[in-house]
Amino acid sequence: MAVLEKPARERGFNKERIIRVLLNHTGDDLTKYRVAQLSGASEPWTRQYTDKLEEQGLIDGTEVVAPVELYQVWLDQRIEPNQLEVSLQQPMDLLAETDLQYALTTYQAENLQQGFLFTSTTDFYIAPAEINEWLAVVEEQGLLGGGNTRIRVLDDHVFYNRQVVDGFSTVSIPQLILDLLGEGGPCEEAAEKLIDAYHGDQ
């Protein structure tokens, strides 16, 4: 049976969570204490890391002033999700009917949010606590190996500020931008359009 588990490396999660919170709340004038609360990182550590981002000219207080560069920092240190590639006959139909937690990203999520990319692959995150339930679904309805669907496991914080579009759950726009940048190619262009739309003329 396929193995799917949460990435073993925990250390970088706090940095990712802090950046995710900052990019999700651009313009909201958060305190650093609030950023620590929302990211689940300790307050001293949050202050230390945000001070470092400030020194690099990426944020001012907690306000993102250089979104493109901050995404690059996130991309450079992101923890890659563990993923399982499967073939599902109608992945979107399955997601429309499931009671399990998920959040679409990359092609399908971009298509729902912006409509620039062709939905060649269905990628979605699942909750680490529900891995076994998802594996049971795959065993029943899918084929393992190269396919049209990638099931990803990361940290529960990947669901932070998730959206619902047309009845489907998607990751937040900043998480989607990061994942598109990670895909490269046409996805990078889609990510740049989203950065322009979401972060405006900063």
Secondary structure, 3 states (H helix, E strand, C coil): CCCCCCCCCCCCHHHHHHHHHHHHCCCCCCCHHHHHHHHCCCHHHHHHHHHHHHHCCCEECCEECCHHHHHHHHHHHCCCCEEEEEEECCHHHHHHHCCCCEEEEHHHHHHHHCCCCCCCCEEEEECHHHHHHHHHHHHHHEEECCCCEEEEECCHHHHCCCEEECCEEECCHHHHHHHHHHHCCHHHHHHHHHHHHHHCCC
